[in-house]
Amino acid sequence: MSGSQKWIRQAMAALRQRSRCWMQRVSGPEAQPIVLPQRRVYVLPSMAGLGVVLVLAVMLLASVNYNLSLGYAFTFLIAGTGVAHILATWRNLVGLSLSFQAGSECFAGEAAAFRLVLGSANKHVRHAIQIRSDDGTPLLMIDTADSDSRYGQLEIPALRRGRMLPGRLTIETVFPLGWVRAWSYVLPDVPLLVYPQPLGDLPLPLASGSDAHGTQRARLFADEEFAGLRDYRAADPPSRIAWRRAARDGSLLVKQFDALDAEDWLLSWSHLPAALDTEARLSQLTQWLLQARAANARVTLEVPGARLGPDHGDAHYQACLQHLALFGGNA
């Protein structure tokens, strides 16, 4: 590719970005709920609509040339249908209300889930509302009723750890005939915390004591007391799954145990090999933390500048995961 072609592509990309920002008519992430007013909904013919316009032009020329009364009637009937189609498609988006909620925990490399509540500020029924990501990937197709909200889920790839927003989303429709496309842009302010990707095959440093050689020794819980069932999570070992319950009603639950007379599990940054970079260290610590959570262990997390624990329970595990996600100011 020559330098001039590259410059033209960059200029076109910048122009598209500026036009999108202008059409969005907001300077930053928007608070909930987002209601689409008239000035934010745009309408243009689709490829099918351009084909219809071309056919109408040919029909009109033929009707004029051969003085076909029936041709005039069909031409203006279809043209009137197209005009009504423009209004119907535009009204399908105007007044649409969107509320986004962050989903459950997400790790880098997975799909981040955002729950969408779709409603109607003016009680109109909405049909075939499609939501696309900023790169054009279809995320959801949904309808609404005139009085009830509809719920859907968007799944957007989480490429890195830290705080993540859904980004600019395109809300569009071609209802009812597909001749016209109406669309709008939204930028919801719904941060979701993405945890580091759990990777690494280093053995888990279970206990915080030291043996005769001064090295960290590992000890599994010898005495455990059954504490109930909870929903399955990533990194839960198959041996903890309540298979009888799963076979009976299809629910995937995991057995929880309270450890008796157990030592703390020390997960320390300094115990990792020096050859690992920052992201690899965070991934290994996350992997260890998920294994410790599956065993309901008391853990202490040590990273540069912070020490969390010893403690256990969901609040402690979430605090540790959040600290790993935001390590180094990656917000």
N, C-alpha and C positions, 0 to 999 in steps of 0.2 A: 504494500500500500504506500502510495506516494505521500509526501508531506502535506500537499494541498488537500488530498482526499481525507487524510486524518484530521486536518484542521476543520474541514467542512463537517465531518461527523461530530466532532467535539462541539462545534457551534450549534448544530442541530439539536444535540443532546441538551446543551445549556438552554436553548430556546424552549424546548419541550418542558424542561424543569421549571423555567420561569413562568411559562403559561399555566402549568399545573398549580404553581403557588398562587398565581393571580386568580385562577378559577376556584381554588379552595377558599379564598377570601378569609382566611384565618392566619394569624402570625405564628401559631404554635399549637401544641396539643390541646384538645378541646375537653372541657368538663362534661360530665354526664348529666342528663341525657343529651344527645345530639339530635336536634330537630332540623330537617332540611327545609329552609324557606324557599320561596319562588326564585330568588336571585341566585341560588346556588345549584339549580337544576338546569342542565344544558341538554339540547335536543338537536340531533343531526340525522339525516337519512343513513340507514344501514346499506350494506351492499345490495341486499334484496330490494330496499327502497329505491336505490339508484336504478336498478333494473326495471322497476315499475315505472319510474319517471321516463326512462327511455322508451318503453312500450307505449306509454300514453302519448308521447310525442309522435311516434309512428302512427298510432291510431288517429290522432288529430290531423296529421298531414293527409292520411288516406281519406278521412271523412271530408276534409276541405276539397281535396282533389276530385273525389267522386260524388260529392254532395250526398253523403250517406246520413240520413236522419238518425237511423239506429246507431250508427257509429258515433255520432255526437252524443247520443244518450248514454251509451256505454262509457265513453271517454270521461264525461263530466260526472257520471255516477261513481266511477272508480276514483277520480280526482277528489270528489267530495268525501269518499270513504277515507282517502289518505289524509285529508285535512282533519277529519274527526279522529283519525288514528294518532295524529300528532298531539292533539289535546288529551286524549285518553292516556297515552304513554307518559306525557308530562305530569298529569295529575296522579299517576301511579307512584311517583316519587315525592311530589310536593307534600309537606306535612308529615313525612315519615319520621318516626322517632326511633333512635337507636341507643341502647345502653350496653356497655361492655363491662365484663367482670373477669378478673384474672382467674385462671383455673388452678388446678392442684400443682404440686411441686414438679419441677421440670429440670432436667439435666442437659448440659450442652450436648448437641448431637441428636436430641430428640425433637419432637414436635411440641411446641408450646401451645396449650389449649386456652382459648378465650371464649367465655360464654357470652352469647349475644341475646339480648331481649329486644325484640322488634315489635313496635307498636305503631299506632296511628294517632297523630294529634287531632285530626279532623274526622276520625271514625270512618274513614273510607277503607274498603277492602283493598288489599294490595296483592298483586299476583306476580309470580315469577320474578322475585327480587334476587338478583345475583350479586354476590360480593366477591371481589377479586383483590389479590395483593398488589403491591406497587409494581411488581414485575409482570402482572397480567395473569398470574396463576389463579384459576377458579378455586374458591374456598367454600362457598355455600350457596345453595339455591333454596329460597324459602318464600312462603306466602304468609299473609296475615288475615285474620278475621276483622270484622268491623268494630268489635268491642273487646276482644281478648288479645293479649300479647302472645307472641310466638317465641319459642326458645330454640336456639341453634348453637352450634359449637364450631369455632374456627380453629384450625390447626396450622400454625405457622412455624417453619423450621427455626429452632434456636441454635444459632451458629457458634455463639461464644457465651461464656459465663458473664454474670453481672445483671444489671437491670435492663429489661427489654420492654419495648413498646411495640404494639402491633404494626406501627408504621402507617403510611398513607394507604388507605383502602378506597377502592372504587366501588360505589354502589350504582348498579345499572339495571335497566330493564328494557326489553323489546316487546313487551306485552302491548296489544293483543295479537298483532299480525306479523311482527318482525320487520316491518318496513322502516321503522324509526327506532333509534336508540336514544334513550334518556339516561343521563348519568350525573353523578356528583362525587366529590371527594370528601373524605372525612379523615381526621387525624386524632383518634381517641387517646385520651390521657389515662391509660390503664397500665401502669408498670407491673411487670412480672419478674420475679427474681429467678434467674437461671443459675443453677448450681454447677460446679465443675463436673466434667464428664468422669464417672467412676471407672478408672482404669488402673492397671497395675497388678503384678503377680507376686509382689513381695509378701512374705509371711506376716501375718498379723501379730504385732507385739502386744500380747494379751495382758500380762501383769506388769505392774510398775516396780516390782522388787528386783533384786539382783542376786545371782547365784555366787558360788565361790570364786568364779573367775571375773566377777564384776560386770558380766554382760546381762542384758535384759532376758529374763526367763519367761516362758509362756506357760499359762495354766488355764485350762478350760474349767468351767464351773462343774464341780463334782456333785454338788447338792443344789437342786433346783426345785421350786415349788410352782405348780401350775397356777397361773394367774388369770386365765381366760383366753378369749379369742379376739382377734382384730382382723381388719382387711389386709389382703396381701399387698406387699410393697416390693419394689425392686430390690434385688440382692437378698431376699429372704431365701434361706436354704430349703430345698424340697423336703427335708426331713421334718421341718416345722409345720408343714401344711397339714391341715386336718382333712385327710383324704376321705375318711368315712362321711364327714359332713358334706364334702364336695360331691361324693357319689350319690348322696341322698337328695340334695336339693340344688346341686350345681353351683353353690356359692364357694368362692375361693377364700378361705380364712386361714389364719396362721395362729398357732399356739403361742401364748406368751408365758414366760416363766419369770419368777422372782428368784434371783440368786441369793443363796444363804452363805454368809461368811466368804464373800468373794472379794478379791483384790481389784484395784482400779486398773483399767486398761489405759495405758499412756500412749497417745498418738502424737508423736513429736516431730516437728520439722527437722530437728537436728539429727534424728536417727535415720534419715533417708540418705541414700548415696549422694555424694557430692556431684556426681556426673549428671544428675537429673536437673532439668531446668525448672523454672517456677511453675509452669502449667502442669508438667509431669508430676511434680511434688504435690500440687493441689489435687490432681486426679487420684494419686495414690492415697492421700489422706481421706478423700471422699469415699474411696472404695473401702478403706478400713472402717470409716465411720458408719457406713451402711451395714457392714458385717456386725459391728458392735451393736447397732440398733436392732438388728434381727435377733440378736441374743439377749436384748434388754440389759446390756451391761452398763456399769458405771464407767464413764470414760473421762479422760482429761485430754483436751486438745491444746497443744503448744505450737504456736506459730510466732514468727518474729513480731514482737510488740504486743502479744496478747497470750493469755492463758485462761482457758475456760474449763471449769470443773475443779475437782471431780463431781460428777452428777450423772443422772440418767433421767429418762422420761422424754416425752415428745418435745416439750419446751426447750430442754437442753440440746437435744439433737438438732432441732430447727435453728437454734442460735449458733451452733457450730457450723451447720451448712451455710447459714447466711454469712458468717464471718469468712468462710472459704470463698463464697461467691463474690464478695466485695473486697477480697484481699488485694492490697496494692492500689486501692482507690478506684477499682474497676466498676464504676457506677454508671 
